[in-house]
Amino acid sequence: MAQLKIKLVKSISGRIQKHIATAESLGLRKIGQETIQPDNEQTRGKIAKIGYLLEVTEVE
């Protein structure tokens, strides 16, 4: 199964509460933090919500 490396590149400070909660559910709290998540529909949905704050790359 493919995985995604997700990095927070913009601050979540001052964003709407739903977007902050989505970032935190991905395990991201500070700029520069990275997490590896499974590439599935649920993760893709979260990325779609806050994609403007993230940098996403595929990991094999």
CHARMM-style PDB file with segment names, atoms N, HN, CA, C and O in Angstrom:
ATOM      1  N   MET     1       0.841  -1.182   0.000  1.00  0.00      PROA
ATOM      2  CA  MET     1       0.000   0.000   0.000  1.00  0.00      PROA
ATOM      3  C   MET     1       0.888   1.249   0.000  1.00  0.00      PROA
ATOM      4  O   MET     1       1.857   1.339   0.754  1.00  0.00      PROA
ATOM      5  N   ALA     2       0.549   2.174  -0.831  1.00  0.00      PROA
ATOM      6  HN  ALA     2      -0.238   2.101  -1.444  1.00  0.00      PROA
ATOM      7  CA  ALA     2       1.303   3.424  -0.920  1.00  0.00      PROA
ATOM      8  C   ALA     2       1.041   4.291   0.310  1.00  0.00      PROA
ATOM      9  O   ALA     2      -0.001   4.198   0.958  1.00  0.00      PROA
ATOM     10  N   GLN     3       2.019   5.128   0.601  1.00  0.00      PROA
ATOM     11  HN  GLN     3       2.865   5.204   0.074  1.00  0.00      PROA
ATOM     12  CA  GLN     3       1.879   6.040   1.718  1.00  0.00      PROA
ATOM     13  C   GLN     3       2.214   7.449   1.265  1.00  0.00      PROA
ATOM     14  O   GLN     3       2.888   7.650   0.254  1.00  0.00      PROA
ATOM     15  N   LEU     4       1.735   8.418   2.024  1.00  0.00      PROA
ATOM     16  HN  LEU     4       1.188   8.255   2.844  1.00  0.00      PROA
ATOM     17  CA  LEU     4       1.960   9.821   1.709  1.00  0.00      PROA
ATOM     18  C   LEU     4       2.773  10.478   2.816  1.00  0.00      PROA
ATOM     19  O   LEU     4       2.509  10.270   4.000  1.00  0.00      PROA
ATOM     20  N   LYS     5       3.758  11.270   2.423  1.00  0.00      PROA
ATOM     21  HN  LYS     5       3.972  11.440   1.461  1.00  0.00      PROA
ATOM     22  CA  LYS     5       4.517  12.078   3.364  1.00  0.00      PROA
ATOM     23  C   LYS     5       3.902  13.468   3.318  1.00  0.00      PROA
ATOM     24  O   LYS     5       3.890  14.115   2.271  1.00  0.00      PROA
ATOM     25  N   ILE     6       3.395  13.921   4.449  1.00  0.00      PROA
ATOM     26  HN  ILE     6       3.405  13.396   5.299  1.00  0.00      PROA
ATOM     27  CA  ILE     6       2.689  15.195   4.519  1.00  0.00      PROA
ATOM     28  C   ILE     6       3.470  16.145   5.407  1.00  0.00      PROA
ATOM     29  O   ILE     6       3.820  15.802   6.536  1.00  0.00      PROA
ATOM     30  N   LYS     7       3.745  17.346   4.897  1.00  0.00      PROA
ATOM     31  HN  LYS     7       3.460  17.625   3.979  1.00  0.00      PROA
ATOM     32  CA  LYS     7       4.524  18.343   5.632  1.00  0.00      PROA
ATOM     33  C   LYS     7       3.715  19.633   5.740  1.00  0.00      PROA
ATOM     34  O   LYS     7       3.150  20.103   4.752  1.00  0.00      PROA
ATOM     35  N   LEU     8       3.662  20.195   6.931  1.00  0.00      PROA
ATOM     36  HN  LEU     8       4.120  19.813   7.734  1.00  0.00      PROA
ATOM     37  CA  LEU     8       2.976  21.470   7.147  1.00  0.00      PROA
ATOM     38  C   LEU     8       3.930  22.595   6.762  1.00  0.00      PROA
ATOM     39  O   LEU     8       4.981  22.752   7.385  1.00  0.00      PROA
ATOM     40  N   VAL     9       3.578  23.382   5.744  1.00  0.00      PROA
ATOM     41  HN  VAL     9       2.725  23.255   5.238  1.00  0.00      PROA
ATOM     42  CA  VAL     9       4.473  24.433   5.260  1.00  0.00      PROA
ATOM     43  C   VAL     9       3.966  25.839   5.575  1.00  0.00      PROA
ATOM     44  O   VAL     9       4.717  26.808   5.458  1.00  0.00      PROA
ATOM     45  N   LYS    10       2.707  25.959   5.971  1.00  0.00      PROA
ATOM     46  HN  LYS    10       2.097  25.172   6.067  1.00  0.00      PROA
ATOM     47  CA  LYS    10       2.159  27.256   6.371  1.00  0.00      PROA
ATOM     48  C   LYS    10       1.542  27.121   7.754  1.00  0.00      PROA
ATOM     49  O   LYS    10       1.081  26.043   8.129  1.00  0.00      PROA
ATOM     50  N   SER    11       1.533  28.195   8.500  1.00  0.00      PROA
ATOM     51  HN  SER    11       1.908  29.070   8.195  1.00  0.00      PROA
ATOM     52  CA  SER    11       1.032  28.188   9.866  1.00  0.00      PROA
ATOM     53  C   SER    11      -0.478  27.939   9.919  1.00  0.00      PROA
ATOM     54  O   SER    11      -1.229  28.369   9.044  1.00  0.00      PROA
ATOM     55  N   ILE    12      -0.896  27.232  10.976  1.00  0.00      PROA
ATOM     56  HN  ILE    12      -0.286  26.883  11.687  1.00  0.00      PROA
ATOM     57  CA  ILE    12      -2.337  27.043  11.186  1.00  0.00      PROA
ATOM     58  C   ILE    12      -2.898  28.136  12.104  1.00  0.00      PROA
ATOM     59  O   ILE    12      -4.099  28.184  12.371  1.00  0.00      PROA
ATOM     60  N   SER    13      -2.020  28.995  12.572  1.00  0.00      PROA
ATOM     61  HN  SER    13      -1.044  28.955  12.355  1.00  0.00      PROA
ATOM     62  CA  SER    13      -2.442  30.098  13.424  1.00  0.00      PROA
ATOM     63  C   SER    13      -3.352  31.040  12.642  1.00  0.00      PROA
ATOM     64  O   SER    13      -3.012  31.457  11.535  1.00  0.00      PROA
ATOM     65  N   GLY    14      -4.483  31.371  13.201  1.00  0.00      PROA
ATOM     66  HN  GLY    14      -4.760  31.033  14.101  1.00  0.00      PROA
ATOM     67  CA  GLY    14      -5.417  32.294  12.571  1.00  0.00      PROA
ATOM     68  C   GLY    14      -6.343  31.650  11.557  1.00  0.00      PROA
ATOM     69  O   GLY    14      -7.140  32.348  10.930  1.00  0.00      PROA
ATOM     70  N   ARG    15      -6.264  30.343  11.379  1.00  0.00      PROA
ATOM     71  HN  ARG    15      -5.617  29.776  11.889  1.00  0.00      PROA
ATOM     72  CA  ARG    15      -7.146  29.632  10.437  1.00  0.00      PROA
ATOM     73  C   ARG    15      -8.448  29.291  11.142  1.00  0.00      PROA
ATOM     74  O   ARG    15      -8.541  29.382  12.366  1.00  0.00      PROA
ATOM     75  N   ILE    16      -9.452  28.900  10.368  1.00  0.00      PROA
ATOM     76  HN  ILE    16      -9.376  28.826   9.374  1.00  0.00      PROA
ATOM     77  CA  ILE    16     -10.720  28.523  10.990  1.00  0.00      PROA
ATOM     78  C   ILE    16     -10.533  27.219  11.769  1.00  0.00      PROA
ATOM     79  O   ILE    16      -9.667  26.408  11.442  1.00  0.00      PROA
ATOM     80  N   GLN    17     -11.343  27.033  12.783  1.00  0.00      PROA
ATOM     81  HN  GLN    17     -12.047  27.692  13.048  1.00  0.00      PROA
ATOM     82  CA  GLN    17     -11.181  25.928  13.719  1.00  0.00      PROA
ATOM     83  C   GLN    17     -11.226  24.558  13.043  1.00  0.00      PROA
ATOM     84  O   GLN    17     -10.502  23.651  13.455  1.00  0.00      PROA
ATOM     85  N   LYS    18     -12.045  24.388  12.033  1.00  0.00      PROA
ATOM     86  HN  LYS    18     -12.633  25.124  11.698  1.00  0.00      PROA
ATOM     87  CA  LYS    18     -12.141  23.106  11.333  1.00  0.00      PROA
ATOM     88  C   LYS    18     -10.821  22.755  10.647  1.00  0.00      PROA
ATOM     89  O   LYS    18     -10.422  21.591  10.627  1.00  0.00      PROA
ATOM     90  N   HSD    19     -10.153  23.747  10.094  1.00  0.00      PROA
ATOM     91  HN  HSD    19     -10.477  24.692  10.110  1.00  0.00      PROA
ATOM     92  CA  HSD    19      -8.885  23.500   9.416  1.00  0.00      PROA
ATOM     93  C   HSD    19      -7.784  23.169  10.420  1.00  0.00      PROA
ATOM     94  O   HSD    19      -6.931  22.322  10.152  1.00  0.00      PROA
ATOM     95  N   ILE    20      -7.801  23.829  11.565  1.00  0.00      PROA
ATOM     96  HN  ILE    20      -8.494  24.517  11.783  1.00  0.00      PROA
ATOM     97  CA  ILE    20      -6.835  23.523  12.618  1.00  0.00      PROA
ATOM     98  C   ILE    20      -7.034  22.092  13.103  1.00  0.00      PROA
ATOM     99  O   ILE    20      -6.065  21.354  13.282  1.00  0.00      PROA
ATOM    100  N   ALA    21      -8.286  21.699  13.315  1.00  0.00      PROA
ATOM    101  HN  ALA    21      -9.073  22.299  13.169  1.00  0.00      PROA
ATOM    102  CA  ALA    21      -8.594  20.348  13.778  1.00  0.00      PROA
ATOM    103  C   ALA    21      -8.176  19.301  12.741  1.00  0.00      PROA
ATOM    104  O   ALA    21      -7.700  18.225  13.104  1.00  0.00      PROA
ATOM    105  N   THR    22      -8.349  19.606  11.474  1.00  0.00      PROA
ATOM    106  HN  THR    22      -8.736  20.480  11.178  1.00  0.00      PROA
ATOM    107  CA  THR    22      -7.950  18.683  10.412  1.00  0.00      PROA
ATOM    108  C   THR    22      -6.431  18.503  10.402  1.00  0.00      PROA
ATOM    109  O   THR    22      -5.943  17.380  10.272  1.00  0.00      PROA
ATOM    110  N   ALA    23      -5.687  19.590  10.536  1.00  0.00      PROA
ATOM    111  HN  ALA    23      -6.083  20.502  10.641  1.00  0.00      PROA
ATOM    112  CA  ALA    23      -4.221  19.504  10.576  1.00  0.00      PROA
ATOM    113  C   ALA    23      -3.773  18.683  11.778  1.00  0.00      PROA
ATOM    114  O   ALA    23      -2.867  17.857  11.665  1.00  0.00      PROA
ATOM    115  N   GLU    24      -4.392  18.903  12.908  1.00  0.00      PROA
ATOM    116  HN  GLU    24      -5.128  19.574  13.000  1.00  0.00      PROA
ATOM    117  CA  GLU    24      -4.021  18.164  14.112  1.00  0.00      PROA
ATOM    118  C   GLU    24      -4.392  16.690  13.996  1.00  0.00      PROA
ATOM    119  O   GLU    24      -3.699  15.839  14.552  1.00  0.00      PROA
ATOM    120  N   SER    25      -5.470  16.375  13.287  1.00  0.00      PROA
ATOM    121  HN  SER    25      -6.034  17.067  12.836  1.00  0.00      PROA
ATOM    122  CA  SER    25      -5.841  14.976  13.106  1.00  0.00      PROA
ATOM    123  C   SER    25      -4.846  14.248  12.210  1.00  0.00      PROA
ATOM    124  O   SER    25      -4.735  13.024  12.266  1.00  0.00      PROA
ATOM    125  N   LEU    26      -4.123  14.998  11.384  1.00  0.00      PROA
ATOM    126  HN  LEU    26      -4.213  15.993  11.338  1.00  0.00      PROA
ATOM    127  CA  LEU    26      -3.050  14.424  10.574  1.00  0.00      PROA
ATOM    128  C   LEU    26      -1.734  14.350  11.354  1.00  0.00      PROA
ATOM    129  O   LEU    26      -0.740  13.827  10.851  1.00  0.00      PROA
ATOM    130  N   GLY    27      -1.732  14.873  12.580  1.00  0.00      PROA
ATOM    131  HN  GLY    27      -2.540  15.298  12.989  1.00  0.00      PROA
ATOM    132  CA  GLY    27      -0.531  14.841  13.409  1.00  0.00      PROA
ATOM    133  C   GLY    27       0.382  16.025  13.200  1.00  0.00      PROA
ATOM    134  O   GLY    27       1.568  15.949  13.520  1.00  0.00      PROA
ATOM    135  N   LEU    28      -0.141  17.124  12.667  1.00  0.00      PROA
ATOM    136  HN  LEU    28      -1.105  17.186  12.407  1.00  0.00      PROA
ATOM    137  CA  LEU    28       0.665  18.313  12.357  1.00  0.00      PROA
ATOM    138  C   LEU    28       0.257  19.471  13.260  1.00  0.00      PROA
ATOM    139  O   LEU    28      -0.912  19.855  13.306  1.00  0.00      PROA
ATOM    140  N   ARG    29       1.230  20.021  13.976  1.00  0.00      PROA
ATOM    141  HN  ARG    29       2.179  19.710  13.938  1.00  0.00      PROA
ATOM    142  CA  ARG    29       0.947  21.141  14.863  1.00  0.00      PROA
ATOM    143  C   ARG    29       1.845  22.350  14.582  1.00  0.00      PROA
ATOM    144  O   ARG    29       1.422  23.492  14.756  1.00  0.00      PROA
ATOM    145  N   LYS    30       3.080  22.098  14.148  1.00  0.00      PROA
ATOM    146  HN  LYS    30       3.424  21.170  14.006  1.00  0.00      PROA
ATOM    147  CA  LYS    30       4.042  23.181  13.920  1.00  0.00      PROA
ATOM    148  C   LYS    30       4.508  23.172  12.470  1.00  0.00      PROA
ATOM    149  O   LYS    30       4.497  22.132  11.811  1.00  0.00      PROA
ATOM    150  N   ILE    31       4.915  24.334  11.982  1.00  0.00      PROA
ATOM    151  HN  ILE    31       4.924  25.179  12.517  1.00  0.00      PROA
ATOM    152  CA  ILE    31       5.462  24.437  10.634  1.00  0.00      PROA
ATOM    153  C   ILE    31       6.707  23.554  10.550  1.00  0.00      PROA
ATOM    154  O   ILE    31       7.548  23.558  11.449  1.00  0.00      PROA
ATOM    155  N   GLY    32       6.807  22.804   9.464  1.00  0.00      PROA
ATOM    156  HN  GLY    32       6.124  22.801   8.734  1.00  0.00      PROA
ATOM    157  CA  GLY    32       7.959  21.949   9.251  1.00  0.00      PROA
ATOM    158  C   GLY    32       7.766  20.523   9.727  1.00  0.00      PROA
ATOM    159  O   GLY    32       8.570  19.651   9.395  1.00  0.00      PROA
ATOM    160  N   GLN    33       6.713  20.265  10.502  1.00  0.00      PROA
ATOM    161  HN  GLN    33       6.061  20.973  10.771  1.00  0.00      PROA
ATOM    162  CA  GLN    33       6.468  18.898  10.948  1.00  0.00      PROA
ATOM    163  C   GLN    33       6.042  18.037   9.776  1.00  0.00      PROA
ATOM    164  O   GLN    33       5.338  18.490   8.875  1.00  0.00      PROA
ATOM    165  N   GLU    34       6.482  16.784   9.802  1.00  0.00      PROA
ATOM    166  HN  GLU    34       7.054  16.415  10.534  1.00  0.00      PROA
ATOM    167  CA  GLU    34       6.133  15.828   8.760  1.00  0.00      PROA
ATOM    168  C   GLU    34       5.498  14.602   9.391  1.00  0.00      PROA
ATOM    169  O   GLU    34       5.807  14.243  10.527  1.00  0.00      PROA
ATOM    170  N   THR    35       4.618  13.969   8.652  1.00  0.00      PROA
ATOM    171  HN  THR    35       4.368  14.260   7.729  1.00  0.00      PROA
ATOM    172  CA  THR    35       4.011  12.726   9.080  1.00  0.00      PROA
ATOM    173  C   THR    35       3.807  11.844   7.860  1.00  0.00      PROA
ATOM    174  O   THR    35       3.678  12.334   6.739  1.00  0.00      PROA
ATOM    175  N   ILE    36       3.780  10.546   8.089  1.00  0.00      PROA
ATOM    176  HN  ILE    36       3.885  10.147   9.000  1.00  0.00      PROA
ATOM    177  CA  ILE    36       3.512   9.602   7.008  1.00  0.00      PROA
ATOM    178  C   ILE    36       2.168   8.951   7.283  1.00  0.00      PROA
ATOM    179  O   ILE    36       1.949   8.361   8.341  1.00  0.00      PROA
ATOM    180  N   GLN    37       1.275   9.070   6.314  1.00  0.00      PROA
ATOM    181  HN  GLN    37       1.453   9.549   5.455  1.00  0.00      PROA
ATOM    182  CA  GLN    37      -0.086   8.565   6.443  1.00  0.00      PROA
ATOM    183  C   GLN    37      -0.377   7.608   5.295  1.00  0.00      PROA
ATOM    184  O   GLN    37       0.241   7.710   4.235  1.00  0.00      PROA
ATOM    185  N   PRO    38      -1.313   6.675   5.491  1.00  0.00      PROA
ATOM    186  CA  PRO    38      -1.682   5.778   4.389  1.00  0.00      PROA
ATOM    187  C   PRO    38      -2.412   6.546   3.294  1.00  0.00      PROA
ATOM    188  O   PRO    38      -3.139   7.500   3.571  1.00  0.00      PROA
ATOM    189  N   ASP    39      -2.213   6.127   2.064  1.00  0.00      PROA
ATOM    190  HN  ASP    39      -1.622   5.352   1.839  1.00  0.00      PROA
ATOM    191  CA  ASP    39      -2.870   6.771   0.927  1.00  0.00      PROA
ATOM    192  C   ASP    39      -4.248   6.134   0.743  1.00  0.00      PROA
ATOM    193  O   ASP    39      -4.403   5.159   0.007  1.00  0.00      PROA
ATOM    194  N   ASN    40      -5.234   6.698   1.417  1.00  0.00      PROA
ATOM    195  HN  ASN    40      -5.108   7.490   2.014  1.00  0.00      PROA
ATOM    196  CA  ASN    40      -6.597   6.191   1.284  1.00  0.00      PROA
ATOM    197  C   ASN    40      -7.563   7.362   1.134  1.00  0.00      PROA
ATOM    198  O   ASN    40      -7.153   8.522   1.152  1.00  0.00      PROA
ATOM    199  N   GLU    41      -8.816   7.057   0.988  1.00  0.00      PROA
ATOM    200  HN  GLU    41      -9.150   6.114   0.973  1.00  0.00      PROA
ATOM    201  CA  GLU    41      -9.828   8.081   0.734  1.00  0.00      PROA
ATOM    202  C   GLU    41      -9.962   9.068   1.893  1.00  0.00      PROA
ATOM    203  O   GLU    41     -10.145  10.265   1.671  1.00  0.00      PROA
ATOM    204  N   GLN    42      -9.872   8.576   3.112  1.00  0.00      PROA
ATOM    205  HN  GLN    42      -9.723   7.603   3.293  1.00  0.00      PROA
ATOM    206  CA  GLN    42     -10.011   9.436   4.284  1.00  0.00      PROA
ATOM    207  C   GLN    42      -8.871  10.454   4.356  1.00  0.00      PROA
ATOM    208  O   GLN    42      -9.107  11.637   4.599  1.00  0.00      PROA
ATOM    209  N   THR    43      -7.651   9.997   4.147  1.00  0.00      PROA
ATOM    210  HN  THR    43      -7.459   9.035   3.949  1.00  0.00      PROA
ATOM    211  CA  THR    43      -6.501  10.898   4.174  1.00  0.00      PROA
ATOM    212  C   THR    43      -6.571  11.896   3.030  1.00  0.00      PROA
ATOM    213  O   THR    43      -6.288  13.078   3.222  1.00  0.00      PROA
ATOM    214  N   ARG    44      -6.943  11.436   1.843  1.00  0.00      PROA
ATOM    215  HN  ARG    44      -7.173  10.475   1.686  1.00  0.00      PROA
ATOM    216  CA  ARG    44      -7.066  12.336   0.686  1.00  0.00      PROA
ATOM    217  C   ARG    44      -8.119  13.421   0.938  1.00  0.00      PROA
ATOM    218  O   ARG    44      -7.954  14.559   0.500  1.00  0.00      PROA
ATOM    219  N   GLY    45      -9.189  13.073   1.636  1.00  0.00      PROA
ATOM    220  HN  GLY    45      -9.324  12.148   1.991  1.00  0.00      PROA
ATOM    221  CA  GLY    45     -10.226  14.049   1.965  1.00  0.00      PROA
ATOM    222  C   GLY    45      -9.708  15.137   2.882  1.00  0.00      PROA
ATOM    223  O   GLY    45     -10.027  16.313   2.707  1.00  0.00      PROA
ATOM    224  N   LYS    46      -8.904  14.741   3.867  1.00  0.00      PROA
ATOM    225  HN  LYS    46      -8.645  13.786   4.009  1.00  0.00      PROA
ATOM    226  CA  LYS    46      -8.317  15.712   4.786  1.00  0.00      PROA
ATOM    227  C   LYS    46      -7.354  16.636   4.044  1.00  0.00      PROA
ATOM    228  O   LYS    46      -7.339  17.846   4.269  1.00  0.00      PROA
ATOM    229  N   ILE    47      -6.554  16.049   3.162  1.00  0.00      PROA
ATOM    230  HN  ILE    47      -6.566  15.066   2.980  1.00  0.00      PROA
ATOM    231  CA  ILE    47      -5.598  16.845   2.387  1.00  0.00      PROA
ATOM    232  C   ILE    47      -6.330  17.845   1.494  1.00  0.00      PROA
ATOM    233  O   ILE    47      -5.879  18.978   1.327  1.00  0.00      PROA
ATOM    234  N   ALA    48      -7.451  17.430   0.927  1.00  0.00      PROA
ATOM    235  HN  ALA    48      -7.818  16.510   1.063  1.00  0.00      PROA
ATOM    236  CA  ALA    48      -8.223  18.315   0.053  1.00  0.00      PROA
ATOM    237  C   ALA    48      -8.730  19.535   0.814  1.00  0.00      PROA
ATOM    238  O   ALA    48      -8.816  20.629   0.255  1.00  0.00      PROA
ATOM    239  N   LYS    49      -9.066  19.347   2.091  1.00  0.00      PROA
ATOM    240  HN  LYS    49      -8.996  18.459   2.545  1.00  0.00      PROA
ATOM    241  CA  LYS    49      -9.578  20.442   2.915  1.00  0.00      PROA
ATOM    242  C   LYS    49      -8.535  21.515   3.178  1.00  0.00      PROA
ATOM    243  O   LYS    49      -8.822  22.710   3.103  1.00  0.00      PROA
ATOM    244  N   ILE    50      -7.317  21.075   3.488  1.00  0.00      PROA
ATOM    245  HN  ILE    50      -7.084  20.104   3.548  1.00  0.00      PROA
ATOM    246  CA  ILE    50      -6.277  22.027   3.892  1.00  0.00      PROA
ATOM    247  C   ILE    50      -5.032  21.934   3.013  1.00  0.00      PROA
ATOM    248  O   ILE    50      -3.921  22.185   3.479  1.00  0.00      PROA
ATOM    249  N   GLY    51      -5.212  21.583   1.773  1.00  0.00      PROA
ATOM    250  HN  GLY    51      -6.115  21.380   1.394  1.00  0.00      PROA
ATOM    251  CA  GLY    51      -4.095  21.413   0.854  1.00  0.00      PROA
ATOM    252  C   GLY    51      -3.245  22.653   0.678  1.00  0.00      PROA
ATOM    253  O   GLY    51      -2.060  22.552   0.359  1.00  0.00      PROA
ATOM    254  N   TYR    52      -3.830  23.820   0.879  1.00  0.00      PROA
ATOM    255  HN  TYR    52      -4.792  23.903   1.137  1.00  0.00      PROA
ATOM    256  CA  TYR    52      -3.088  25.070   0.721  1.00  0.00      PROA
ATOM    257  C   TYR    52      -2.067  25.281   1.840  1.00  0.00      PROA
ATOM    258  O   TYR    52      -1.235  26.184   1.748  1.00  0.00      PROA
ATOM    259  N   LEU    53      -2.119  24.459   2.898  1.00  0.00      PROA
ATOM    260  HN  LEU    53      -2.795  23.726   2.973  1.00  0.00      PROA
ATOM    261  CA  LEU    53      -1.177  24.553   4.012  1.00  0.00      PROA
ATOM    262  C   LEU    53      -0.102  23.471   3.958  1.00  0.00      PROA
ATOM    263  O   LEU    53       0.847  23.491   4.742  1.00  0.00      PROA
ATOM    264  N   LEU    54      -0.253  22.524   3.027  1.00  0.00      PROA
ATOM    265  HN  LEU    54      -1.024  22.507   2.390  1.00  0.00      PROA
ATOM    266  CA  LEU    54       0.561  21.318   3.043  1.00  0.00      PROA
ATOM    267  C   LEU    54       1.432  21.151   1.813  1.00  0.00      PROA
ATOM    268  O   LEU    54       1.213  21.767   0.770  1.00  0.00      PROA
ATOM    269  N   GLU    55       2.438  20.285   1.979  1.00  0.00      PROA
ATOM    270  HN  GLU    55       2.615  19.785   2.827  1.00  0.00      PROA
ATOM    271  CA  GLU    55       3.240  19.800   0.875  1.00  0.00      PROA
ATOM    272  C   GLU    55       3.157  18.270   0.972  1.00  0.00      PROA
ATOM    273  O   GLU    55       3.512  17.686   1.996  1.00  0.00      PROA
ATOM    274  N   VAL    56       2.685  17.629  -0.104  1.00  0.00      PROA
ATOM    275  HN  VAL    56       2.397  18.103  -0.936  1.00  0.00      PROA
ATOM    276  CA  VAL    56       2.441  16.190  -0.072  1.00  0.00      PROA
ATOM    277  C   VAL    56       3.312  15.495  -1.119  1.00  0.00      PROA
ATOM    278  O   VAL    56       3.368  15.914  -2.275  1.00  0.00      PROA
ATOM    279  N   THR    57       3.989  14.428  -0.694  1.00  0.00      PROA
ATOM    280  HN  THR    57       3.943  14.088   0.245  1.00  0.00      PROA
ATOM    281  CA  THR    57       4.772  13.603  -1.611  1.00  0.00      PROA
ATOM    282  C   THR    57       4.426  12.142  -1.355  1.00  0.00      PROA
ATOM    283  O   THR    57       4.035  11.762  -0.251  1.00  0.00      PROA
ATOM    284  N   GLU    58       4.577  11.334  -2.396  1.00  0.00      PROA
ATOM    285  HN  GLU    58       4.895  11.642  -3.293  1.00  0.00      PROA
ATOM    286  CA  GLU    58       4.276   9.916  -2.284  1.00  0.00      PROA
ATOM    287  C   GLU    58       5.530   9.157  -1.860  1.00  0.00      PROA
ATOM    288  O   GLU    58       6.627   9.422  -2.352  1.00  0.00      PROA
ATOM    289  N   VAL    59       5.351   8.212  -0.942  1.00  0.00      PROA
ATOM    290  HN  VAL    59       4.460   7.997  -0.543  1.00  0.00      PROA
ATOM    291  CA  VAL    59       6.446   7.386  -0.447  1.00  0.00      PROA
ATOM    292  C   VAL    59       6.109   5.943  -0.783  1.00  0.00      PROA
ATOM    293  O   VAL    59       4.974   5.508  -0.584  1.00  0.00      PROA
ATOM    294  N   GLU    60       7.074   5.204  -1.286  1.00  0.00      PROA
ATOM    295  HN  GLU    60       7.996   5.557  -1.447  1.00  0.00      PROA
ATOM    296  CA  GLU    60       6.847   3.786  -1.619  1.00  0.00      PROA
ATOM    297  C   GLU    60       7.156   2.906  -0.452  1.00  0.00      PROA
ATOM    298  OT1 GLU    60       7.024   1.686  -0.546  1.00  0.00      PROA
TER     299      GLU     60
END
